[in-house]
Amino acid sequence: MITRPRPAPLAVLLCAVVALSLLPSPPAAAQGASADVDQYFRVEWSPEAVPRGGWAVEGYVYSTHPFRVNGVRLLVEVLDAAGGVENRVFGWVSGDVPSGGRAYFFVSVPRRGAAYRVKVLSYFPVARESN
């Protein structure tokens, strides 16, 4: 009878670690419950004519969150004269918003509105920062 050599326990463990590291990781959950967003973020904006026709909303997102955040998703609502929503457009803040700081955004809208409403929908915390 021929006996095979048994693999060393360290080699088996190493293979298992490598195999597990190749599995895809679940995506990080976005933060941003409504009360949380309202507590930490303030948005200032103004309508802007876009060269070659069209309209956009541009402005700044101000953060008091204890973390530097990124992946900040915005909702821009184009309102009619009566305050009804004509269109909804989603946009992003490019890059990070530092804790206690601000970041610029620019979101194209399909038509000029009588008014606009802009709010932060979600974000990803990156790293705790001290103010």
C-alpha positions in Angstrom: 0.0 0.0 0.0 1.3 3.4 -1.0 0.8 6.3 1.4 0.6 9.8 0.4 2.3 12.5 2.4 -0.2 14.7 4.3 -0.1 18.4 3.5 1.4 20.5 6.3 -1.2 22.3 8.4 0.4 25.6 7.6 0.0 25.0 3.9 -3.7 24.2 4.3 -4.2 27.3 6.3 -2.4 29.5 3.8 -4.5 28.0 0.9 -7.7 28.7 2.9 -6.7 32.4 3.6 -5.8 32.9 -0.1 -9.1 31.4 -1.3 -11.2 33.6 1.2 -9.3 36.7 0.1 -10.4 36.1 -3.5 -14.1 36.2 -2.6 -15.8 39.6 -3.3 -16.5 41.7 -0.3 -19.9 43.1 0.3 -20.2 46.8 -0.5 -20.0 49.3 2.3 -23.4 50.6 3.3 -24.1 54.3 2.6 -24.9 56.4 5.6 -27.6 59.0 5.5 -30.8 58.5 7.4 -32.8 61.7 6.9 -32.3 63.0 10.5 -28.6 62.2 10.2 -28.2 64.1 7.0 -30.2 67.1 8.2 -28.0 67.1 11.4 -24.6 67.2 9.7 -25.1 68.8 6.3 -26.1 72.2 5.0 -26.4 73.0 1.3 -26.1 76.4 -0.4 -26.9 76.7 -4.1 -27.7 79.0 -7.0 -29.1 78.4 -10.5 -26.5 78.9 -13.2 -26.8 79.2 -17.0 -24.7 76.6 -18.8 -22.8 77.7 -21.9 -24.4 76.5 -25.2 -27.9 76.5 -23.5 -29.3 74.6 -20.5 -29.3 75.1 -16.8 -27.6 73.8 -13.7 -27.5 74.2 -10.0 -24.2 74.8 -8.4 -23.2 75.4 -4.8 -21.5 74.0 -1.7 -22.2 71.2 0.8 -21.1 72.2 4.3 -20.3 69.4 6.8 -20.3 69.4 10.6 -19.9 65.6 10.5 -17.0 64.3 12.7 -15.8 62.2 9.8 -14.4 63.3 6.4 -17.0 61.9 4.0 -17.2 61.1 0.3 -19.7 59.7 -2.2 -22.1 62.4 -1.3 -25.2 62.0 -3.4 -27.5 64.9 -4.0 -31.2 65.3 -5.0 -32.0 68.4 -6.9 -35.7 69.1 -7.3 -36.8 71.6 -10.0 -39.9 73.4 -8.7 -42.6 75.3 -10.6 -44.1 78.7 -9.5 -46.6 76.9 -7.2 -43.8 75.0 -5.5 -44.7 71.7 -7.2 -41.9 69.4 -8.3 -41.4 69.4 -12.1 -38.2 67.3 -12.3 -35.9 65.4 -10.0 -32.2 65.1 -10.8 -29.5 63.2 -8.9 -25.9 64.4 -8.7 -22.7 63.9 -6.7 -20.2 66.0 -4.8 -16.9 65.4 -6.4 -14.2 64.2 -4.0 -14.3 64.5 -0.2 -16.1 66.8 2.1 -13.8 67.5 5.1 -15.2 67.6 8.6 -16.1 71.2 9.4 -15.5 72.1 5.7 -17.2 72.4 2.4 -17.1 71.0 -1.1 -18.3 72.3 -4.5 -21.0 70.7 -6.7 -22.5 71.3 -10.1 -25.6 69.4 -11.3 -27.2 69.9 -14.7 -31.0 70.2 -14.7 -33.3 69.6 -17.7 -35.0 73.0 -17.5 -35.0 76.2 -15.6 -37.3 76.2 -12.6 -39.0 78.9 -10.7 -37.1 77.6 -7.6 -35.0 74.6 -6.6 -34.6 72.3 -3.6 -31.3 70.6 -3.0 -30.6 68.0 -0.3 -28.0 65.4 0.6 -29.4 61.9 0.2 -26.4 59.7 1.3 -22.7 59.7 2.0 -19.8 57.4 3.0 -17.8 58.2 6.1 -14.0 58.0 5.4 -12.0 58.9 8.4 -12.5 60.7 11.7 -11.0 64.2 11.7 -10.6 66.6 14.6 -11.9 70.1 14.2 
